[in-house]
Amino acid sequence: MAGSTDGSTKAMGVLTVGGLVTVTAYTVALGSNGWLWFGWVVLGLLTLGMVLSDG
């Protein structure tokens, strides 16, 4: 069905947004960590790939 996403894609999206909130909170509290941001970017790209492959 066009425009709908599968449950695993929604879960990945929630994980990506949660990861962004976590990495941002860590950065504010303890300072920037490049590896955390790199990991979040990789997670975001994987999520984007899943969203695009569902279409």
C-alpha positions in Angstrom: 0.0 0.0 0.0 1.5 3.3 -1.0 2.5 5.7 1.7 2.4 3.1 4.5 5.4 1.8 6.3 6.1 -1.5 7.8 6.5 -2.0 11.5 10.2 -2.5 11.4 10.7 0.7 9.5 8.6 2.6 12.1 10.6 1.0 14.9 13.9 2.1 13.1 12.5 5.6 12.8 11.7 5.7 16.5 15.2 4.4 17.3 16.8 7.0 15.1 14.9 9.9 16.7 15.6 8.5 20.2 19.2 8.2 19.3 19.3 11.8 18.2 17.8 12.9 21.5 20.3 10.8 23.4 23.4 12.0 21.5 22.2 15.6 21.8 21.7 15.2 25.5 25.1 13.6 25.9 26.7 16.4 23.9 25.0 19.1 26.0 25.9 17.4 29.3 29.4 16.0 28.7 30.7 17.5 25.5 30.8 16.4 21.9 31.8 12.8 21.0 32.5 12.4 17.3 31.9 8.6 17.4 28.4 9.0 18.8 27.6 11.5 16.0 29.1 9.2 13.4 27.0 6.3 14.7 23.9 8.4 14.6 24.5 9.5 11.0 25.0 5.8 10.0 21.8 4.9 11.8 20.0 7.8 10.1 21.3 6.6 6.7 20.2 3.1 7.3 16.7 4.3 8.3 16.5 6.5 5.2 17.4 3.5 3.1 14.7 1.4 4.7 12.1 4.2 4.1 13.1 4.5 0.5 13.1 0.7 -0.1 9.5 0.5 1.3 8.3 2.8 -1.4 
